[in-house]
Each structure stands twice: as C-alpha cells, then as structure tokens.
Amino acid sequence: MKKLPNTVLAAACCYSSLVAAAQPTLLNEVVVTASRTAQSVDETLASVTLITRKEIERSQAITVADILQKTPGVMITNSGGIGKASSIYLRGTSTKDLLILIDGIRVGSATLGQVSVEDLNLSQVERIEIVRGPRSSLYGSDAAGGVIQIFTRRGAGKLTSSFSVSAGSDGTALAEVGLQGGDQNRWFNVTASGISTEGFDAKTTGDSDDDGYHNHGLQLKVGQRYSGGHEVEGFFSITDSENEYDGYTDKGDTRTQVLGARSTLEVSEKWRVNMSAGRSWNHAKTFSGNTFSSRYETTRDSLSVQNDLLIGDDNQLIFGVDYLNDQIESSYSYAETERNNWAGFAQYQLALGQSDLQFSVRIDDNEQFGSHTTGGIAWGIPVNDVIDFVASYGTAFKAPSFNDLYYPGSGNAALVPEESDTVELSLRGNIKGINWQTSLYQTSFDNMIAWAPIAVGSSTWAPSNINEARIRGLELSADYQWQQWALSGNVSFIDPENRSGVNKGNRLQRRADKIANINVDRDFGALALGATLHAESSRYSNDSNTSSLGGFGTVDLRAAYQLAPVWQVRVRLSNLLDKEYQTVSGYNQAGSTALFTLAYQAQ
C-alpha cells in the first residue's frame, strides 16, 4: 500500500487541479470522489472503479448504463431498451441509495428521489468514478450504497475538432461533434450530440408497436488557472429527450440541465479552499396520445465550501459545509414542495507506522427530518510487498423523496429516513502483473423504504419502511495486460435479504444474486478487437418471491480500424447469440443488434 506522504502530495493537487490538469496519464491514475481529495486508485481505502474516456470509446457503449453494467457490483434493470426507465443496483442497494454527481453537482429528480440514468448523455462524459460502499459521512443522504461521479468533457492542448456518426439496428442513429482546446492555464470544450432509435416493442403485452427514443444534448466547459494556484471553472449541460412507451401514458418529454461553477484559492502551500455552487433542473411531462397528462419539475440548488489542510508531512484534514435546497412543481398537488439541508463534514487522514487511517464524520440538518450524524473509519496495512489489507466501517442515512411522502393517492407522510451501517474487508494487490481485489461486505438497513402493492392483486402501490434488511456480498475483480492483450473480469455474489415482516427471509426484489463480466481486448496494429461476456443469475420480481425472471448471459463483440491518423471505423455486435431475457417483469430487452461508426479526431 502506498504510504500517506504520497497521498498528501497527490492531495496537494486538490480536486480542482486534477480535473483541469493537462496530463491525461495523471488523470487516469487519480480519483477524487472516494475521499473528496485527490488520491491514486491504489492509495484510496475505498473500493473504486475508474472509467476513462479511452475505455468508453473502446467499449463502443451507447449509454451510461451500458458502461456501468460491466463494473464490479453493478446490476442494471431496464424497462424496454434505450431510453426506457432504468435503475442501478450497486451491491444490492437500490438506485435511491446511490448518489450521482455531475462535476460535483447533485442531480436527479426530487420527486422520484433518484437520477433517470437512461437520460444521461454518454457523449458528454470524460470519465466516471464509481465508489462502492457508504459515503454519507462525506456526502450525506443518498450515498448508502455508494457514489458515482460523472466528469464532463474538457479541453487540453491545441484547438482540435472531432465528430462521429453511427447507424445500426432498430433504426438507431447517433451523431456527435466537438471542439476543444487550451493550454497549461486555460481550457474549454463544447460538445453537441444526438441519439435516435425507433426501438422495439417495449412491453410483452398490450400494444404491439415499436417504442422509440430521441435524445439530443449540449455540453460546455471553460476554465482558467491563475498564478499562485488559483483556478475558476464554469460548466453547463443540457439534455432533451422524447420517449415512447406502452401504458396509460404513451409519451414522455424530459429536459435535464446542470449549471455549475467552482473555484480554488490557495491560501498557502498547505491550505487550499475549494468552493462550488450549482443548480440542476429536471423537467418531465407525460402525454396520452397528444393529450397532456402530467408535469413534474425539480430544481436543486447546491453550495459547498471545503478546506484542504496539510498537517505536518503525513496528515491531512479536510472540513467544510454543504447546502442543498430542493424545490418541486407539479400538475399534481403535493403537501410539501420545498426543503433544505445544511451539513458540516470533516475527514482526517494519517499514517501510523505502516498503516494508513481515515476518519470521517458529518452532521446533516434536514428541514423535514432533523439532525442525522454519520461517520466512517478505514484502516489499510500492507500484508507483504504485494498484498494490502483494508478494513472499513461506515454509517449512512437516506431521506424519503417527495413521491415517497406525498405522491397523490399513495404517498406515506409517516415515513422516516432509512439508516444503515456497512462493514467491509478487502485484500488487493499486484502479483506478476495481475491487479486484483477481493472484498467481503455486509450492509444492514433499518427502516428501508420499499414500494409494493397495497394488497394482493392491487394496481395501487405505496411505500413503507421495511423494518430491517441485510445485504451481504463478495466481489472479486482482476485485470492483466500482456503484450497487446488486455484482460479483465469481475464476479459478484450478493445476498440481499428482507429481515422482518411477512417477507422475512426472502430476497429483495429485482436483485440477481450472482453477476459476472469478462472483457478481452487485443490490438493488431491499426486493428483493435474486443469481446465482453455479461451474465446475471435469476431474480424475483416481487418481495413475496412468488414470481421470478430467469438468468441470462450475453456476448458482445467489437472492432475498430484506424483508416488514417484522424479517421477510424468501428463496429459493435451486441447480444450476439440473440438471447431473450427480461430484467423487469413484462418488459423486453433487445435481441441481436449491430452498430457501425465513422469517427474523426483532429491531431
């Protein structure tokens, strides 16, 4: 395990500097989400996965869900193809227990209490950091299962342009155009993109027609570095989507916007102040035919002030204040439409002999639910020259969403926040060039919030606090680079169990208990080939465990050929064996599909 002085040196390049740095090699090695400070992946005491822009392009993924699904501990459920309602289950926890940030700004719908991951625009993404395990002691509510932070595209180097066009099965077409540039002290990027698909019949019953999806977006980022280490940066992104589906309403329009700014003030060589502020909007409308049906609008304002303080040669203290304000407007009447949350947080990192230690604590003052204190502790120590051991413990809480509390006809105003605690033991190392990690964890929930029919056979669902739930899991992952071969794989064993009530002992719904991924890539000069195997075991579609969906496995193939230094052609074959399967009961998944891409990147 790396010693803390190296961590401190990395942290001295704080979050903002790393995001703006002009050295991609450094960016590929450093994460900031796990501890709100800069650390290399092998130094962090959390279980972390980093996805770079290079890996996104190599995978030829179309959506954010595509790229996340192949990472350890992640399971995606989807209701009928590209753009359809999707949920992320990280280590068996629900989407509502996962915090998603875009450039440090909280996003998502305050009514739903989660991010519509299906509308996230992959063309805007520079890198993704996935932190598995609770992070409420640093980020507050929503981070019981972990944190996913998406960093949007940014510029570096001389002024260059890029574009790509794709076409494939189910009437799918994509286009992207970008312009970027900068130097050591300034940077900018602008990217415009669009995706359109005729889709396929999303539901197994009802109308027999194709359910399409259309999405277009724009992203802008600009920044400036001044003498003395001071920096400022501003960013904006907007995504508009139109969705077709079967049901009482058959069309939906969604607009998501994120506006943010951050600055770094270097007070001294050992003290930096990082400030950020932003607003995210989520506006959704539904229609039945051409008739308006419903409207939901969410506005989230956030503010953060963080101090990074080096103490001596080995220790680092961060402390600060976060503020969040949620407001909603809707065509339906909600009993409450606004709430705010103030929080103070602190984290102390130190080296003690061969050990690395990390302590964190946070106090959230929620306008509706009062004060909640969460904490975390992590300890890392080398077992020998090639193996490290990490033990951690963290607590978390999750405030109910506006829909949980007040949705007309089915909300439950008596709900209380979820509370949870997690213990994790990990071994990691590098043996003969193989990077590997194994993690054993257990998360225990009190008052877990779950929606279920109010009676057997009822079409009306309502939320309640399941008294207790427990999730145990084991993760194994490894990657290996041998000559021109890149090999990686991971497998997750998850036991998500309801521990109380009439369903005590049953598995929590929609969770598979085994997930596996294998990736193989090989370069042959100008030609690059790759394959991915993804497999999930069966799952139950209800908490009573009386209805189930079968397990499945899919094989994807990909190829890319460099026609010239600035031109590349790509082809991706997904679900090669045309496997029929469902991840949500009653909703189809795509069969065998192909996608062809022509890409240009100026040198």
C-alpha distance (Angstrom), angle and dihedral (degrees) to the residues before:
residue distance angle dihedral
M1 . . .
K2 3.78 . .
K3 3.79 113.8 .
L4 3.77 119.7 -114.8
P5 3.83 96.4 -109.5
N6 3.82 86.9 69.6
T7 3.78 88.8 48.4
V8 3.77 90.5 51.3
L9 3.78 91.5 50.4
A10 3.80 89.7 52.4
A11 3.79 91.5 45.1
A12 3.76 90.0 53.0
C13 3.79 84.6 68.0
C14 3.82 86.8 60.4
Y15 3.75 128.0 -159.0
S16 3.78 97.2 -75.4
S17 3.78 96.0 49.2
L18 3.77 92.6 51.5
V19 3.76 94.4 50.1
A20 3.79 88.5 51.7
A21 3.79 99.6 39.0
A22 3.79 118.4 124.5
Q23 3.81 94.4 -141.6
P24 3.81 110.9 91.1
T25 3.79 91.8 -172.0
L26 3.80 89.9 62.7
L27 3.79 91.3 45.8
N28 3.76 91.1 53.5
E29 3.82 90.9 56.0
V30 3.80 102.0 42.2
V31 3.81 132.4 75.4
V32 3.79 127.8 -175.0
T33 3.80 105.0 -179.3
A34 3.81 99.6 75.6
S35 3.81 95.4 65.0
R36 3.84 104.0 4.8
T37 3.82 85.8 -110.8
A38 3.79 133.1 85.7
Q39 3.79 116.2 -86.6
S40 3.77 134.4 154.7
V41 3.79 113.7 -112.8
D42 3.81 93.5 -107.6
E43 3.82 92.2 49.9
T44 3.79 98.1 53.9
L45 3.80 117.5 97.3
A46 3.81 91.7 -146.1
S47 3.81 130.8 83.4
V48 3.81 102.1 -102.0
T49 3.79 138.4 174.8
L50 3.81 121.7 -166.0
I51 3.82 121.1 -159.8
T52 3.80 115.0 -167.5
R53 3.79 130.0 -160.6
K54 3.79 89.1 -108.2
E55 3.81 90.5 56.9
I56 3.81 91.6 47.0
E57 3.81 91.2 54.1
R58 3.80 93.1 44.2
S59 3.81 91.2 52.5
Q60 3.84 91.7 50.3
A61 3.81 87.7 -144.7
I62 3.80 116.2 173.6
T63 3.81 99.9 -158.0
V64 3.80 138.5 30.4
A65 3.81 88.1 -114.8
D66 3.83 89.5 57.2
I67 3.79 93.0 58.3
L68 3.81 95.8 40.2
Q69 3.80 93.5 51.1
K70 3.80 92.8 68.8
T71 3.83 95.2 56.8
P72 3.83 126.5 95.1
G73 3.80 117.2 -79.4
V74 3.82 95.3 4.7
M75 3.80 124.1 126.1
I76 3.81 122.7 176.2
T77 3.79 124.8 -157.8
N78 3.80 117.9 -162.5
S79 3.80 134.3 -173.1
G80 3.78 103.3 -143.4
G81 3.81 116.5 -32.5
I82 3.80 140.1 -61.8
G83 3.80 112.4 7.4
K84 3.79 95.4 8.1
A85 3.82 122.0 126.8
S86 3.80 109.3 -68.7
S87 3.79 134.7 -178.7
I88 3.80 131.9 -160.9
Y89 3.80 117.9 -140.4
L90 3.81 107.1 -166.2
R91 3.81 111.3 -167.8
G92 3.79 88.7 -19.9
T93 3.81 95.5 -56.0
S94 3.79 118.4 123.9
T95 3.79 127.9 -103.9
K96 3.80 88.7 -104.8
D97 3.81 89.0 62.3
L98 3.81 91.7 55.7
L99 3.80 122.2 86.8
I100 3.81 115.3 -146.7
L101 3.80 119.5 -166.1
I102 3.79 129.4 -174.4
D103 3.81 110.9 -155.1
G104 3.80 88.1 -23.8
I105 3.82 94.7 -51.6
R106 3.81 121.3 120.8
V107 3.79 110.8 -120.7
G108 3.78 136.1 179.2
S109 3.77 140.5 77.6
A110 3.80 117.9 -54.7
T111 3.80 88.9 -158.1
L112 3.81 94.1 54.1
G113 3.79 93.2 33.4
Q114 3.81 91.9 -136.8
V115 3.79 144.9 68.1
S116 3.81 119.7 -92.6
V117 3.79 92.4 -126.3
E118 3.81 90.7 -175.4
D119 3.83 89.8 69.9
L120 3.81 97.1 49.7
N121 3.80 108.5 116.5
L122 3.81 112.6 -129.6
S123 3.81 92.1 -167.0
Q124 3.81 88.6 68.2
V125 3.81 94.6 53.1
E126 3.82 124.0 105.9
R127 3.80 97.1 172.4
I128 3.81 141.7 -17.0
E129 3.78 127.1 -143.1
I130 3.83 117.3 -161.1
V131 3.81 118.1 -166.0
R132 3.80 114.7 -170.5
G133 3.78 117.7 -153.3
P134 3.83 134.6 36.2
R135 3.79 119.7 -38.3
S136 3.81 101.1 167.8
S137 3.82 89.1 117.5
L138 3.82 87.1 68.1
Y139 3.82 104.4 25.0
G140 3.82 107.1 22.8
S141 3.80 125.7 -144.3
D142 3.82 121.0 20.7
A143 3.82 95.4 32.4
A144 3.83 101.0 94.2
G145 3.81 93.3 111.2
G146 3.79 97.4 32.6
V147 3.79 145.3 -82.2
I148 3.79 131.8 -83.6
Q149 3.78 114.6 -166.1
I150 3.80 120.4 -168.8
F151 3.80 118.7 -159.2
T152 3.80 115.0 -159.2
R153 3.81 124.8 -134.9
R154 3.80 119.4 -73.4
G155 3.76 135.5 -177.7
A156 3.79 133.7 -112.9
G157 3.79 134.4 167.4
K158 3.78 127.2 10.1
L159 3.79 123.7 -9.9
T160 3.81 108.6 -76.6
S161 3.78 137.3 167.0
S162 3.78 132.8 -149.0
F163 3.77 139.8 -178.2
S164 3.79 140.6 171.4
V165 3.79 136.8 -171.6
S166 3.80 126.5 -162.3
A167 3.80 136.2 -174.2
G168 3.76 131.7 -179.3
S169 3.78 152.0 132.3
D170 3.81 124.9 -20.6
G171 3.80 90.0 29.2
T172 3.81 91.0 -68.1
A173 3.82 118.9 166.6
L174 3.80 131.9 170.0
A175 3.79 133.7 -175.1
E176 3.79 132.8 -178.5
V177 3.81 133.7 178.0
G178 3.78 127.1 -179.3
L179 3.80 143.7 176.6
Q180 3.79 123.3 -163.7
G181 3.75 141.2 163.1
G182 3.76 147.5 139.0
D183 3.76 144.4 132.2
Q184 3.79 137.2 -123.6
N185 3.82 92.4 -59.4
R186 3.80 105.4 32.9
W187 3.79 139.1 32.7
F188 3.77 142.1 174.6
N189 3.78 140.7 177.5
V190 3.79 134.6 -175.6
T191 3.81 122.0 -174.6
A192 3.80 129.7 178.6
S193 3.79 121.8 -172.2
G194 3.76 144.8 165.4
I195 3.80 139.6 -167.9
S196 3.78 128.4 -168.3
T197 3.78 130.7 177.2
E198 3.78 134.1 172.2
G199 3.81 86.1 -149.5
F200 3.79 124.9 -169.4
D201 3.80 136.0 -91.5
A202 3.80 101.5 -57.3
K203 3.80 98.1 -163.2
T204 3.78 128.8 56.6
T205 3.82 90.7 -141.0
G206 3.81 135.6 33.7
D207 3.80 124.7 32.8
S208 3.79 114.0 23.1
D209 3.78 102.4 -142.1
D210 3.79 141.6 108.4
D211 3.80 114.8 -87.2
G212 3.78 108.8 -149.1
Y213 3.79 134.7 -163.7
H214 3.81 132.4 -155.8
N215 3.80 126.3 -171.7
H216 3.78 133.1 172.3
G217 3.76 129.7 173.6
L218 3.79 148.3 173.3
Q219 3.80 129.0 -149.7
L220 3.82 129.7 -171.5
K221 3.80 130.6 -178.6
V222 3.81 128.7 173.6
G223 3.80 131.0 170.9
Q224 3.78 144.8 171.5
R225 3.80 132.5 -155.6
Y226 3.82 118.8 -154.2
S227 3.77 133.2 -163.8
G228 3.78 114.9 -77.8
G229 3.81 93.6 39.0
H230 3.81 96.6 -74.8
E231 3.81 117.3 146.0
V232 3.79 140.7 -179.5
E233 3.78 129.1 -170.5
G234 3.78 136.9 175.9
F235 3.79 129.6 -166.4
F236 3.78 139.4 179.5
S237 3.78 133.9 -178.0
I238 3.78 133.6 177.7
T239 3.78 131.1 -173.5
D240 3.81 126.9 -174.2
S241 3.79 119.9 -168.7
E242 3.79 137.3 -178.9
N243 3.78 118.6 -160.8
E244 3.80 132.9 -169.0
Y245 3.79 121.6 -159.1
D246 3.79 143.5 150.9
G247 3.78 121.8 -99.9
Y248 3.79 143.3 68.3
T249 3.80 86.6 -39.0
D250 3.78 117.1 34.2
K251 3.80 105.2 -172.8
G252 3.78 135.7 45.7
D253 3.79 134.7 -173.7
T254 3.81 120.4 -161.2
R255 3.79 131.4 -178.1
T256 3.80 120.4 -169.2
Q257 3.80 122.3 -174.0
V258 3.80 132.6 177.4
L259 3.81 123.7 -170.0
G260 3.77 120.8 178.8
A261 3.77 146.9 156.5
R262 3.76 133.0 -167.8
S263 3.79 136.6 -176.5
T264 3.78 137.1 -170.5
L265 3.78 124.2 -149.5
E266 3.80 117.3 -167.9
V267 3.78 102.7 -151.8
S268 3.80 92.1 176.8
E269 3.79 140.2 -24.5
K270 3.81 89.3 -79.2
W271 3.80 102.7 34.6
R272 3.77 128.7 63.1
V273 3.79 129.2 170.9
N274 3.80 118.0 -150.7
M275 3.79 118.7 -165.6
S276 3.78 128.7 -177.3
A277 3.78 136.9 171.0
G278 3.76 132.7 178.5
R279 3.75 150.4 154.7
S280 3.79 128.7 -140.3
W281 3.80 125.4 -166.0
N282 3.78 128.1 -160.8
H283 3.82 114.7 -175.2
A284 3.80 119.0 176.7
K285 3.81 131.9 177.8
T286 3.79 129.5 -178.3
F287 3.81 129.3 -157.9
S288 3.79 137.6 -166.4
G289 3.77 102.0 -145.6
N290 3.81 102.8 -46.0
T291 3.80 92.8 -28.7
F292 3.80 118.5 106.1
S293 3.81 112.3 -117.8
S294 3.82 111.5 171.9
R295 3.81 145.2 -14.5
Y296 3.81 131.2 -152.1
E297 3.81 123.4 -178.9
T298 3.79 125.1 -177.6
T299 3.79 128.0 -174.0
R300 3.81 120.6 -171.8
D301 3.82 120.9 -171.4
S302 3.79 118.6 -170.1
L303 3.80 136.4 -178.4
S304 3.79 129.9 -177.4
V305 3.80 134.8 -178.0
Q306 3.80 115.9 -174.1
N307 3.80 131.2 179.6
D308 3.82 121.0 -154.8
L309 3.80 109.8 -161.5
L310 3.80 126.3 -179.3
I311 3.80 113.6 -150.2
G312 3.77 112.8 -162.5
D313 3.80 117.0 -43.1
D314 3.78 100.5 -53.5
N315 3.80 110.1 33.7
Q316 3.78 135.2 74.0
L317 3.79 130.2 -171.1
I318 3.79 124.1 -167.4
F319 3.77 122.6 -176.0
G320 3.77 136.2 161.5
V321 3.78 152.4 128.5
D322 3.82 131.4 -89.5
Y323 3.79 128.3 -164.9
L324 3.81 128.4 -168.6
N325 3.80 129.8 -179.6
D326 3.82 122.1 -173.6
Q327 3.79 123.0 -165.4
I328 3.79 128.8 177.5
E329 3.78 136.9 -168.8
S330 3.78 124.0 -173.5
S331 3.76 144.7 166.2
Y332 3.82 83.6 -119.7
S333 3.79 122.6 70.6
Y334 3.82 116.0 -110.3
A335 3.81 122.0 -168.4
E336 3.84 90.1 -134.6
T337 3.80 126.8 25.0
E338 3.82 105.6 176.9
R339 3.79 141.3 38.7
N340 3.78 137.8 161.2
N341 3.79 136.8 -152.1
W342 3.81 128.5 -154.8
A343 3.79 120.0 -167.8
G344 3.78 140.7 178.9
F345 3.81 120.4 -158.8
A346 3.80 139.6 -179.5
Q347 3.79 136.6 -177.4
Y348 3.79 130.4 -172.0
Q349 3.81 123.0 -162.3
L350 3.78 122.5 -172.9
A351 3.78 144.2 159.4
L352 3.79 117.8 -124.7
G353 3.78 112.0 -176.9
Q354 3.79 106.4 -56.5
S355 3.81 91.6 -18.5
D356 3.78 131.4 95.5
L357 3.82 115.5 -150.3
Q358 3.78 132.1 -168.8
F359 3.82 128.5 -173.6
S360 3.80 125.3 -177.4
V361 3.80 136.3 176.2
R362 3.78 134.7 176.9
I363 3.80 134.9 -176.3
D364 3.81 116.8 -156.9
D365 3.79 120.7 -165.8
N366 3.80 105.6 -160.4
E367 3.79 116.4 -167.8
Q368 3.81 92.3 -137.4
F369 3.80 103.4 32.5
G370 3.79 105.6 29.7
S371 3.79 127.8 -136.5
H372 3.81 124.4 -8.1
T373 3.80 124.1 -179.2
T374 3.80 120.3 -158.7
G375 3.77 130.3 178.6
G376 3.76 144.4 -177.9
I377 3.78 139.5 -163.1
A378 3.80 129.9 -172.4
W379 3.79 132.6 -178.0
G380 3.78 126.6 -169.0
I381 3.80 127.8 -175.2
P382 3.82 134.5 166.8
V383 3.80 114.7 -109.2
N384 3.81 90.1 -166.4
D385 3.80 137.7 -34.0
V386 3.82 93.9 -60.9
I387 3.82 106.8 27.2
D388 3.81 130.1 64.8
F389 3.79 129.3 -168.2
V390 3.83 122.9 -148.6
A391 3.81 128.0 -174.4
S392 3.79 122.7 -176.0
Y393 3.80 141.7 172.4
G394 3.79 128.0 -168.3
T395 3.78 141.0 169.1
A396 3.80 127.7 -147.3
F397 3.78 144.1 178.7
K398 3.79 135.4 -158.2
A399 3.82 124.1 -155.3
P400 3.83 115.5 -142.7
S401 3.81 115.7 -104.7
F402 3.80 124.2 -117.6
N403 3.81 89.3 -102.9
D404 3.80 90.8 50.7
L405 3.78 89.9 54.0
Y406 3.77 107.6 30.5
Y407 3.80 113.5 12.8
P408 3.82 104.2 144.1
G409 3.77 111.8 -99.7
S410 3.80 97.7 2.7
G411 3.83 112.0 37.2
N412 3.79 119.6 116.7
A413 3.81 113.3 -141.5
A414 3.81 90.1 -175.3
L415 3.81 93.0 68.7
V416 3.79 118.5 122.7
P417 3.83 127.1 -156.8
E418 3.77 120.4 -82.3
E419 3.79 116.2 -112.1
S420 3.79 126.2 -162.3
D421 3.77 144.4 167.5
T422 3.79 129.1 -157.0
V423 3.78 134.2 -162.7
E424 3.81 120.7 -166.8
L425 3.80 134.7 -176.4
S426 3.82 119.6 -168.0
L427 3.76 139.9 -178.6
R428 3.79 119.5 -165.8
G429 3.75 137.6 166.9
N430 3.79 151.9 129.0
I431 3.78 117.5 -99.3
K432 3.81 117.8 179.0
G433 3.80 91.7 -24.1
I434 3.82 95.7 -45.8
N435 3.80 112.8 123.4
W436 3.79 108.5 -155.4
Q437 3.78 142.6 165.9
T438 3.78 135.8 -175.6
S439 3.80 122.9 -168.6
L440 3.79 131.8 -172.4
Y441 3.81 116.8 -166.6
Q442 3.78 145.1 166.3
T443 3.82 127.4 -161.5
S444 3.81 120.7 -169.4
F445 3.81 120.5 -163.5
D446 3.77 130.2 -159.8
N447 3.81 117.4 -165.5
M448 3.82 94.2 4.4
I449 3.81 109.3 -172.4
A450 3.81 116.1 -127.5
W451 3.81 133.8 166.9
A452 3.81 118.4 -136.0
P453 3.83 138.6 155.7
I454 3.81 110.8 -76.5
A455 3.81 88.4 -130.5
V456 3.79 138.3 6.1
G457 3.81 108.0 -72.1
S458 3.81 93.7 7.0
S459 3.81 119.1 140.2
T460 3.82 90.5 -152.6
W461 3.78 115.5 91.4
A462 3.80 127.3 -164.9
P463 3.81 135.3 179.9
S464 3.77 126.3 -115.1
N465 3.79 138.2 172.1
I466 3.81 106.9 -101.9
N467 3.77 99.1 -146.6
E468 3.79 97.2 -133.5
A469 3.80 139.2 0.3
R470 3.79 131.7 173.1
I471 3.79 129.7 -160.0
R472 3.78 120.9 -167.2
G473 3.76 123.7 -178.4
L474 3.77 149.7 169.0
E475 3.82 123.6 -153.5
L476 3.78 127.9 -169.2
S477 3.79 123.6 -177.3
A478 3.78 137.1 165.4
D479 3.79 141.0 168.2
Y480 3.78 132.3 -167.3
Q481 3.79 134.6 -172.4
W482 3.80 114.5 -155.8
Q483 3.80 117.6 173.0
Q484 3.83 103.5 -58.8
W485 3.81 94.1 -16.3
A486 3.82 122.4 100.3
L487 3.80 114.0 -167.6
S488 3.80 127.1 -179.2
G489 3.76 138.0 159.5
N490 3.77 144.5 163.7
V491 3.77 138.2 -171.0
S492 3.81 129.0 -165.1
F493 3.79 128.8 -162.7
I494 3.82 111.4 -164.5
D495 3.81 130.0 -176.2
P496 3.84 107.3 -172.0
E497 3.81 106.2 178.8
N498 3.78 134.7 -179.1
R499 3.82 105.1 -133.5
S500 3.81 102.7 -169.1
G501 3.79 146.2 33.6
V502 3.80 128.7 28.6
N503 3.82 91.1 -35.7
K504 3.79 95.6 50.9
G505 3.80 110.4 147.9
N506 3.81 94.0 20.6
R507 3.78 124.3 120.5
L508 3.81 115.6 -105.2
Q509 3.79 109.5 -103.7
R510 3.82 125.4 -94.3
R511 3.82 93.6 15.4
A512 3.80 119.6 123.1
D513 3.80 112.1 -150.0
K514 3.81 95.8 -144.5
I515 3.83 129.8 41.7
A516 3.81 127.5 175.1
N517 3.81 135.4 -178.5
I518 3.81 131.0 -176.9
N519 3.82 123.1 -176.5
V520 3.80 126.5 -172.1
D521 3.82 123.9 -178.9
R522 3.80 130.6 173.9
D523 3.81 133.0 -178.0
F524 3.81 120.4 -146.7
G525 3.77 100.3 -177.7
A526 3.79 106.9 -82.0
L527 3.81 91.3 1.5
A528 3.82 122.4 79.7
L529 3.80 122.4 -172.2
G530 3.79 130.1 -173.5
A531 3.79 144.5 170.0
T532 3.80 135.4 -165.7
L533 3.79 130.0 -162.9
H534 3.80 116.5 -162.8
A535 3.80 122.1 -177.8
E536 3.81 135.5 175.1
S537 3.79 130.7 -177.8
S538 3.80 125.1 -128.8
R539 3.81 122.7 -69.1
Y540 3.78 138.7 -165.3
S541 3.80 119.8 -111.8
N542 3.81 94.7 -153.0
D543 3.80 137.6 37.6
S544 3.81 91.6 -117.0
N545 3.84 87.6 62.8
T546 3.81 91.4 -134.4
S547 3.81 95.3 123.0
S548 3.80 125.6 47.7
L549 3.79 142.9 -180.0
G550 3.81 121.5 -140.0
G551 3.76 125.0 -112.5
F552 3.79 121.0 -105.1
G553 3.78 145.5 -169.3
T554 3.81 129.4 -152.9
V555 3.79 132.8 -166.7
D556 3.83 122.0 -151.6
L557 3.81 125.5 -170.7
R558 3.80 127.1 -164.6
A559 3.79 137.7 -178.0
A560 3.79 134.8 -177.6
Y561 3.79 129.2 -172.7
Q562 3.80 125.1 -165.4
L563 3.81 103.7 -137.9
A564 3.80 92.2 179.6
P565 3.82 136.3 -16.3
V566 3.81 90.0 -80.8
W567 3.82 102.3 29.3
Q568 3.79 129.6 72.2
V569 3.81 134.3 170.9
R570 3.80 121.8 -155.3
V571 3.78 137.4 -173.6
R572 3.79 129.0 -169.6
L573 3.81 126.9 -169.4
S574 3.81 112.1 -164.7
N575 3.79 127.1 -164.2
L576 3.79 88.1 5.5
L577 3.81 93.8 -173.8
D578 3.83 92.4 51.2
K579 3.81 93.4 -121.6
E580 3.82 115.2 -169.8
Y581 3.80 112.2 -142.5
Q582 3.80 145.2 138.0
T583 3.80 131.8 -139.7
V584 3.83 92.9 -176.1
S585 3.79 118.8 38.9
G586 3.81 112.4 -102.7
Y587 3.81 96.6 14.9
N588 3.80 126.0 105.4
Q589 3.78 127.8 -135.3
A590 3.80 126.1 -145.8
G591 3.77 119.0 -85.4
S592 3.79 123.3 -145.6
T593 3.84 110.5 -29.1
A594 3.81 138.6 174.6
L595 3.81 131.3 -151.1
F596 3.82 126.2 -169.2
T597 3.83 122.3 -163.2
L598 3.79 136.6 -171.3
A599 3.82 112.7 -163.8
Y600 3.82 133.9 -173.0
Q601 3.81 124.8 -166.0
A602 3.80 118.6 176.0
Q603 3.78 115.8 -135.6
